[in-house]
Amino acid sequence: MSISRKLGILVFCGVPAIIGGGILYALFGHSFVPVIIYEALLILTAGAFLSKN
């Protein structure tokens, strides 16, 4: 997998992390616990895609 494809995957997962994190923070009464869980799931998903050859 080329470096440009890896960077594209990171950007593809980074945008939902920023937008979705803010939405979850507002929906769950200004609590960071759901945001941390959501971010962890995105990191694991991105890592799974990046670890593929």
N, C-alpha and C positions, 0 to 999 in steps of 0.2 A: 504494500500500500504506500503510495507516495505521500510526501510531507504535506502537499497541498490538500489532499483528501483528508488527512488527519486533522489539519487545521479547520477544514470545512465542517467536520463532524463536531469539533469543539465549539465552533460558532453556532452550529445548529442546536447544540445542547445549552449553550450559554445564554441565548436570548430567552428561551422559556424559563431558565433559572431566574433571571432578573424579573421578568414580567410576572411569572407564576408565583415567585416568592412574595412579591408585593401584594398580589391578589390574596394569597393564603394568609398573609399577615393581617390584612384588613378583615377578611371573613371570619377568622378565628379569634377575634377580640384582642388583637395586638399581642399575640403569643408567638414566640419563636420556635416552639416545639414542632408544629406542623411544617414550618418552613425548613427546619433542619432535616426532618424526615424526607421531605420532597427533594431537597438539594442532594441528600445522600443517595436517593434512588436515581437521580439524574447522573450523578458521578459514577455510580455503578454501571448504568446503562452506557454512558460514554466510554468507560473503561472496557466494557465488553466489546464494543464496536472497534475500539482502537487496538485491542489485543489480537484481533483477527489479522491474519496475514493475507 
